[in-house]
Amino acid sequence: MTADPVLNAIRDRRSIRKYTGDPVSDDAVRAILEAGRWAPSGMNNQPFRFLVLRKSDPRFEALAGLTKYTHIVRGCDAMIALFLDKKATYHEQKDHQSAGGCVQSMMLAAHAMGLGTVWLGQMMNNAPQVLEALKLAGDDYEFITVLTVGHPAEPGTANRKPLEEYMLEAF
Ligand SMILES: Cc1cc2nc3c(=O)[nH]c(=O)nc-3n(C[C@H](O)[C@H](O)[C@H](O)COP(=O)(O)O)c2cc1C
């Protein structure tokens, strides 16, 4: 534990897959989206596009059926779907790297507000069906992922290898 809230959030954020069902306010969702907006991108091309799906939206249940993690989706209060706008992209690898940073920023923002998220990358296996369910053209948008958002019902448990195992050379 350090005294710095950013460093603590980076370390303490865990994926949350069970939610209490308490509502997540529009203000909180907006703050998460703002964090995504301020993510870095190559040449500052800002190719990210967001779609917020609430439980009352028929598309919410459609997406729940497009992942093996249906139970996680159904338990969350809101989903944030992230896309790349193909008109704004410029380099496949760098745009995907930017998207990863964008998701991380949104997850950290949620964590900072006491909310839990999980990055549902598995839904990407059904990317064409996701675009179809959302009536988005594949020529215009690339589906990146969905982030589920809710109030945590339990803490996350994941751990990490010691830093030495990440290092190519001793530091
Ligand atoms: C690219 C990516 C895809 C992921 N896809 C899924 C997923 O489909 N379902 C899921 O439950 N977690 C998914 N996760 C969450 C990881 O399982 C999680 O980040 C990892 O186990 C470490 O746990 P932590 O986030 O609690 O530190 C994904 C994470 C990333 C970065």
PDBQT file of the ligand as one rigid body, heavy atoms in Angstrom, charges set to zero:
ROOT
HETATM    1  C1  LIG A 201      -8.074  -9.059 -23.272  1.00  0.00    +0.000 C 
HETATM    2  C2  LIG A 201      -8.791  -9.580 -22.049  1.00  0.00    +0.000 A 
HETATM    3  C3  LIG A 201      -9.877 -10.415 -22.218  1.00  0.00    +0.000 A 
HETATM    4  C4  LIG A 201     -10.562 -10.895 -21.100  1.00  0.00    +0.000 A 
HETATM    5  N1  LIG A 201     -11.680 -11.666 -21.284  1.00  0.00    +0.000 NA
HETATM    6  C5  LIG A 201     -12.370 -12.117 -20.216  1.00  0.00    +0.000 A 
HETATM    7  C6  LIG A 201     -13.574 -12.852 -20.388  1.00  0.00    +0.000 A 
HETATM    8  O1  LIG A 201     -14.040 -13.094 -21.493  1.00  0.00    +0.000 OA
HETATM    9  N2  LIG A 201     -14.214 -13.311 -19.272  1.00  0.00    +0.000 N 
HETATM   10  C7  LIG A 201     -13.742 -13.042 -18.009  1.00  0.00    +0.000 A 
HETATM   11  O2  LIG A 201     -14.376 -13.471 -17.039  1.00  0.00    +0.000 OA
HETATM   12  N3  LIG A 201     -12.611 -12.318 -17.811  1.00  0.00    +0.000 NA
HETATM   13  C8  LIG A 201     -11.926 -11.847 -18.877  1.00  0.00    +0.000 A 
HETATM   14  N4  LIG A 201     -10.793 -11.075 -18.689  1.00  0.00    +0.000 N 
HETATM   15  C9  LIG A 201     -10.341 -10.765 -17.336  1.00  0.00    +0.000 C 
HETATM   16  C10 LIG A 201      -9.094 -11.576 -16.960  1.00  0.00    +0.000 C 
HETATM   17  O3  LIG A 201      -9.461 -12.918 -16.722  1.00  0.00    +0.000 OA
HETATM   18  C11 LIG A 201      -8.455 -10.936 -15.716  1.00  0.00    +0.000 C 
HETATM   19  O4  LIG A 201      -8.047  -9.632 -16.035  1.00  0.00    +0.000 OA
HETATM   20  C12 LIG A 201      -7.257 -11.733 -15.210  1.00  0.00    +0.000 C 
HETATM   21  O5  LIG A 201      -7.669 -13.009 -14.756  1.00  0.00    +0.000 OA
HETATM   22  C13 LIG A 201      -6.566 -11.017 -14.053  1.00  0.00    +0.000 C 
HETATM   23  O6  LIG A 201      -7.488 -10.731 -13.027  1.00  0.00    +0.000 OA
HETATM   24  P1  LIG A 201      -7.743  -9.256 -12.484  1.00  0.00    +0.000 P 
HETATM   25  O7  LIG A 201      -8.324  -8.450 -13.612  1.00  0.00    +0.000 OA
HETATM   26  O8  LIG A 201      -8.727  -9.433 -11.363  1.00  0.00    +0.000 OA
HETATM   27  O9  LIG A 201      -6.445  -8.704 -12.007  1.00  0.00    +0.000 OA
HETATM   28  C14 LIG A 201     -10.118 -10.570 -19.791  1.00  0.00    +0.000 A 
HETATM   29  C15 LIG A 201      -9.029  -9.709 -19.646  1.00  0.00    +0.000 A 
HETATM   30  C16 LIG A 201      -8.389  -9.203 -20.744  1.00  0.00    +0.000 A 
HETATM   31  C17 LIG A 201      -7.249  -8.227 -20.549  1.00  0.00    +0.000 C 
ENDROOT
TORSDOF 0
